[in-house]
Amino acid sequence: MIWPEAHSIRDFTGLWWVAHTRSRNEKALAHDLMSKNISYFLPMTWKVRRRSHRTMRSLLPVFTGYLFFCGQESQRIELLRTNRVANLIEVSDQLRLLDELSRIEQAVRAGACLTPHKYVKIGQMCRVIAGPLLGLEGIVVNTKGAFRLVLQIDMLGQAASVEIDTDMIETID
């Protein structure tokens, strides 16, 4: 998950970059970076599936399709040479990304079971994609720790809201 393993990601030197990997290449890219001694962070989580009488465990990236790495320009070029990267995202706010990644690192080091979660900004327009409310559109708010979808009647200046699970909605661009 972290290379080199002995360090905290705060000890890495160089600039942080986000590699958007080719499909299902996150772990392979991490292995390539390890062999080239390039610092990276790839938070992983166990996914357990049961089929018939068998239990299958897979170690999967928390952020599917992304790997975070830190290094110099020459190491960035080495990363691109692996042919496992679809796109490279430049990080404009290095300290903010490092703070956000450090929270994930702390959870990983504490042994917490991370679960991928849909990112929905409060105030963002969303559409229900499953269940009896399929097709409803509204604005997401957080009330008393629960997500709610606000359904507005602009003409009246009134609205109603319904509690909704974030797995049941998608953002509208």
C-alpha positions in Angstrom: 0.0 0.0 0.0 2.9 2.4 0.8 6.4 2.3 -0.6 8.8 2.5 1.0 6.9 0.7 3.9 9.0 2.1 6.7 8.1 5.7 6.1 5.0 7.8 6.6 3.9 9.5 3.3 4.7 12.8 5.0 8.4 11.8 4.7 8.3 11.4 1.0 10.3 14.0 -1.0 9.3 15.5 -4.3 6.0 16.5 -5.9 2.8 14.5 -5.5 1.0 13.3 -8.6 -2.1 11.3 -9.2 -1.9 8.5 -11.7 -5.2 7.5 -13.4 -4.3 4.0 -14.3 -5.5 1.9 -17.2 -8.3 -0.5 -16.2 -7.3 -2.8 -13.3 -3.6 -1.8 -13.4 -3.3 -0.2 -10.0 -1.5 -3.1 -8.2 0.7 -3.8 -11.2 1.7 -0.2 -11.4 2.5 -0.2 -7.7 4.7 -3.3 -8.2 6.5 -1.5 -11.1 7.1 1.6 -9.0 8.4 -0.5 -6.1 11.0 -2.2 -8.4 12.0 1.3 -9.6 12.2 2.6 -5.9 9.6 5.3 -6.5 7.5 6.3 -3.5 3.7 5.7 -3.8 0.5 5.4 -1.8 -2.2 2.9 -2.9 -4.8 2.4 -0.1 -6.3 -1.1 -0.3 -9.2 -2.9 1.3 -10.3 -6.5 1.5 -13.5 -7.5 -0.4 -15.1 -10.7 0.7 -17.5 -12.6 -1.6 -19.2 -15.9 -0.9 -20.0 -18.3 -3.8 -21.7 -21.5 -3.0 -19.6 -22.9 -0.2 -16.4 -20.9 -0.9 -15.3 -17.6 0.5 -13.2 -15.5 -1.8 -11.1 -12.6 -0.6 -9.6 -9.9 -2.9 -7.4 -7.0 -2.0 -8.7 -4.1 -4.0 -7.8 -0.4 -4.2 -10.1 2.0 -2.2 -9.9 4.5 -5.0 -10.4 2.4 -8.1 -8.3 3.5 -11.0 -6.0 5.8 -9.0 -2.5 5.6 -7.5 -0.8 8.5 -5.7 3.0 8.8 -6.1 5.7 11.3 -5.0 8.9 12.0 -6.8 11.0 14.1 -9.2 10.5 14.7 -12.9 12.7 11.8 -13.9 10.5 9.4 -11.8 7.4 10.8 -13.4 8.8 9.9 -16.8 9.7 6.4 -15.5 6.1 6.0 -14.4 4.8 7.0 -17.8 7.1 4.4 -19.4 5.3 1.6 -17.6 2.4 2.0 -20.1 0.0 1.4 -17.2 -1.1 5.1 -16.9 -4.1 6.5 -18.8 -3.7 10.0 -17.5 -1.5 11.9 -15.1 -3.2 14.5 -12.8 -1.0 17.4 -11.6 -1.7 18.3 -8.0 -1.9 22.1 -7.6 -2.4 22.1 -3.8 0.3 19.7 -2.6 -0.3 20.4 1.1 -4.1 19.8 0.9 -3.6 16.5 -0.9 -1.0 15.4 1.6 -3.3 16.3 4.5 -6.2 14.3 2.9 -4.0 11.3 2.1 -2.5 11.4 5.6 -6.0 10.8 7.1 -6.4 7.8 4.9 -2.9 6.6 5.8 -3.7 6.9 9.5 -6.8 4.8 9.1 -4.9 2.2 7.1 -2.1 2.0 9.7 -4.7 1.7 12.5 -6.1 -1.4 10.8 -9.5 0.3 10.0 -11.5 -1.4 7.3 -11.9 1.2 4.6 -14.9 1.0 2.3 -15.1 2.9 -1.0 -17.9 5.5 -0.6 -19.6 7.7 -3.2 -18.4 11.3 -3.0 -21.4 13.7 -3.0 -21.0 17.3 -2.1 -23.7 18.9 0.0 -25.8 21.2 -2.3 -25.0 19.1 -5.4 -27.8 18.2 -7.9 -28.4 14.4 -7.9 -30.7 11.8 -9.5 -32.0 8.6 -7.9 -30.8 5.6 -9.8 -32.6 2.7 -8.0 -35.6 1.9 -5.9 -39.1 3.3 -5.8 -37.8 6.9 -6.2 -36.0 6.1 -9.4 -35.6 9.2 -11.6 -36.2 11.8 -9.0 -33.9 14.7 -9.1 -33.0 17.1 -6.3 -30.3 18.7 -4.2 -28.4 16.7 -1.6 -28.3 18.1 2.0 -27.1 16.6 5.3 -29.6 16.8 8.2 -28.7 15.3 11.5 -26.1 13.0 10.0 -28.4 11.7 7.2 -28.4 12.5 3.6 -31.6 13.9 2.2 -32.7 14.7 -1.3 -34.5 18.1 -1.5 -37.3 18.3 -4.0 -38.1 21.9 -4.8 -41.1 23.7 -6.1 -39.4 26.9 -7.3 -42.7 28.7 -8.2 -43.9 28.4 -4.6 -40.5 28.8 -3.0 -41.1 25.6 -1.1 -39.4 22.2 -0.9 -39.8 18.8 0.7 -37.0 16.3 1.4 -36.7 12.6 1.6 -33.9 10.5 3.3 -31.8 8.8 0.7 -28.8 6.4 0.8 -25.8 7.7 -1.2 -25.7 4.4 -3.0 -29.1 5.2 -4.5 -28.0 8.5 -6.2 -25.7 9.7 -8.9 -24.5 13.3 -9.4 -25.8 15.3 -12.3 -23.2 17.4 -14.1 
